[in-house]
Amino acid sequence: MNRGILLRLETLVQFNCACRRLHALVSRKSQRSHGRPIQSSMYPISATHQGPPLWQKDTLLCVALTQYRLLATKKGKDQKKYKLPQVKPKQVKQEVEIWHNMTIEDLARAMDKDIDHVYEALLHTTLDLDALEPHSVLDDVWIKEAIKKSGMKFKWAKLKEEKIRENKDAVKRPPAEPALLMPRPPVVTIMGHVDHGKTTLLDKLRETQVAAMEAGGITQHIGAFHVHLPSGEKLTFLDTPGHAAFSAIRARGAHVTDIVILVVAADDGVMKQTVESIRHAKDAKVPIILAVNKCDKFEADPDRAKKELLAHNVVCEEYGGDVQAIHISALKGENLQALAEATVTLAEVLELKADPTGPVEGVVIESRSDKGKGPVSTAIIQRGTLKKGCVIVAGRSWAKVRLMFDENGAVMNAAGPSIPVEIVGWKELPSAGEEILEVESEQRAREVVEWRTYVEEQEKIKEDLEVIEAKQKEHRDTHKKQLEAFSNLHWRKRKSSMYMANKHLLSTRPKENREKESLTLPVIIKGDVDGSVEALLDVIDSYDASDQCELDLVHFGVGDISENDIELADTFKGIVYGFNVNANKAVQLMADKKEIQIKLHKVIYHLIEDLKEELSKTLPPLIEEHVTGALTSLKHHKDDVQTIKTGMECGLTLDKEFDLKFGDEIVCYEEKIVAQKILWDPGF
């Protein structure tokens, strides 16, 4: 019985007893006063009593309650506490995150199980387990089936939705209204083979001595010059190098030019770079004027040169074509006026115009690092007018124009269409060939550069993923071919058989810390301008003798050789090559202390030849055998001698047994150590 109920019952009994006693007391007092009994309406008194008196009933009830209470207390002490059964919480099934095109390896990893568990889960399905490999892709239905049979739940993985980045790039303006267009000077590019007289021709046109300042008599990088002809016409000339290494520079020159003057030597004819120049001009859809140079020479044959050009679809007017051919002598200045008039006439036919208003558009022709000015670029303005304070971007670099100079170093205040200008104020060195665009503020320039950097990084990631996927596919195909020999075995036995078959390869694996067996020559390239460095990199890209010695390009850049270059060379044990740059005394002392070679050159093919020699030095020497004489007979002699003169008879003791017979010829030879040569033809 509940203890609370028992206490309430006991209280009620006590209250009832108290009421009965009070009633009895009142009755006795009344009888004494009146001498007769009083009939109670509540408890009538009968003459005869059938049971015990009231006090006895109360006493009995109290005793009963007391006994029950004692019994209940005793029973509670003896009885053991009853423990309620613990209800075990319902076990939550493990959730497995899945996605489309999961492999068996992916599923096992997501389930936190081994691959065998996945195979066992798919054991009684219609899948052909023998055809499945750890990298095999499972359909969604079998992914869910394996999870279900494992007593787990699945949930689809949430795809990471990357926020689409807003395009912050700067772009060219739409074409200008015809009313805004103004006549502009033509941009003329002089192209041709090396040493065919291009720089000499330009030198005569602008009456300067550029050729005398060029190392080795050849142009080392592109030049842009504004020329005033005696007739009053203005022309902008681009002098592009004719050397094979500067093919990329010539390509850029052709794409920013209006007219190409193709210089061909009358005594030499069409050469390799001549053909490349023609291709660049045709790709850019630029008209050509033929300048047949060196016509003053005795062996000159202009007609032969023009006929050779027919094979390359350059048809002169005398052969029914539209190409003007002018016979000149750049060295003597003969017939240059006719060449200039032909250029001006063609420019008038082309009706060259541009919009000098609005934001600037242009092209970086060349860039270099100047000690006093910092990063400097030479550019051709194509639209708008460049002024001091303009904010421009080119590739991943931007500038607030601080200073502008012409080709003679004079300060300029403005540069309009077709005008070459040297720009100072770049934050970083822009690459030659980059498009220049003006923007409204420095903040906008930073946004453009950040966006272009982001796009380039994404493209690089995409290329890397494509390479990784190609490697993975190659690996899968190779692995599949290896499995063909074990295709009739169960997958468990197949794995064991493959392990046993490849066990012998484990002992032949090279150690991770073992040095490379192949030879390597680390190099650092520094050049005076961006175009020169690019040309050198193009030559290095043509290197195809890695089976003999690897050519490791550690670092390249524009500017003089610095202490950082020496530190890199010391780290990689390489050589520092400088092209038209210097190394100060402190750098040279540092290089001497660290035993680092610094090789400075002013002619590009001299640098490449030096590089070939250094590559050849890394190769081990060859031992060549040269025959010196023959033995015709063998006789016994007891005295040992070290040398035998011609005609003397001798005996011969051999370390090994040979079946020598009378008449056998014994050839004597001497060994000579010969240095190997690297088998690389850079095109010189």
Helices and strands as residue ranges (DSSP letters): H 3-34, H 54-78, E 95-98, H 104-111, H 115-121, G 129-131, H 140-149, E 153-156, G 178-180, E 182-183, E 187-192, H 198-206, H 210-213, G 215-217, E 223-228, E 234-239, G 244-246, H 247-255, E 259-265, H 272-283, E 288-293, H 302-310, G 317-319, E 324-327, H 336-350, E 353-354, E 361-370, E 374-383, E 386-387, E 391-394, E 397-405, E 414-415, E 420-426, E 435-439, H 442-483, G 484-486, H 491-506, E 520-527, H 530-541, E 550-558, H 563-572, E 575-579, H 585-594, E 598-601, H 604-617, E 622-631, E 666-674
